[in-house]
């Protein structure tokens, strides 16, 4: 089953039905109108930001941040390099 086509988009888009309190939706519509946008655009932007928080680039930055915060856990400054045989030797021999 394919998604409907919207003339504003080059790719198919999906329709999403949400159950939202009437007062919340009314206030969201008013704020969106004041900001020159729509509730649909706000939700779409929120979902895009929500899924982008786990992008590979962000995950790599988090990893590097953790590694830099704990230099004693890595090989920083020691000149030590790791080879596959080292990893296996530690795993199987102790």
C-alpha positions in Angstrom: 0.0 0.0 0.0 1.6 3.3 -1.0 1.3 6.6 0.7 -0.8 9.4 -0.9 1.0 12.0 -3.0 0.9 15.6 -1.8 1.6 18.2 -4.5 3.9 20.0 -2.1 6.3 17.1 -1.8 8.3 15.2 -4.4 8.1 12.0 -2.4 5.0 10.2 -1.1 3.9 11.4 2.3 1.9 9.5 5.0 -1.1 10.8 6.8 -1.0 10.6 10.6 -3.9 10.7 12.9 -3.3 11.9 16.4 -5.6 12.0 19.4 -5.1 15.5 20.9 -7.1 17.3 23.6 -9.3 20.0 21.9 -7.9 22.8 24.0 -4.3 21.8 23.3 -5.0 21.7 19.6 -6.7 25.1 19.7 -3.8 26.7 21.5 -1.3 25.0 19.2 -3.2 26.4 16.1 -3.2 29.9 17.6 0.5 29.8 18.3 1.3 28.3 14.9 -0.8 31.1 13.3 1.1 33.7 15.3 4.4 32.3 14.1 3.2 32.1 10.5 3.2 28.3 10.3 0.9 25.4 10.9 0.5 22.7 13.5 1.3 20.2 10.7 4.6 22.0 10.0 5.5 22.2 13.7 4.8 18.5 14.2 6.8 17.6 11.1 9.8 19.7 12.3 9.6 18.2 15.7 9.6 14.7 14.4 12.5 15.5 12.1 14.5 16.8 15.1 13.4 13.9 17.2 14.8 11.3 14.9 17.9 13.3 14.0 19.1 13.2 17.6 20.3 9.7 17.0 22.1 10.4 13.7 25.4 8.6 13.2 27.3 11.9 13.3 25.8 12.8 16.7 26.4 9.3 18.0 30.1 9.6 16.9 30.4 13.0 18.6 28.9 11.6 21.8 31.4 8.7 21.7 34.3 11.0 21.1 33.2 13.3 23.9 33.1 10.4 26.3 36.4 9.1 25.1 38.1 12.5 25.6 36.6 12.9 29.0 38.2 9.6 30.1 41.6 9.5 28.5 42.8 6.8 31.0 40.5 4.3 29.4 42.0 4.4 25.9 45.5 4.5 24.4 45.8 8.3 24.2 49.4 9.5 24.7 50.7 6.0 25.3 51.7 5.2 21.7 49.9 1.9 22.1 48.0 0.6 19.1 45.7 -2.3 19.0 45.8 -5.2 16.7 43.0 -7.8 16.2 45.3 -10.5 17.6 45.6 -8.5 20.8 41.9 -8.4 21.3 41.5 -12.1 20.7 44.4 -12.9 22.9 42.9 -11.0 25.8 39.5 -12.5 25.2 40.6 -16.1 25.0 43.7 -16.1 27.2 42.8 -13.9 29.9 
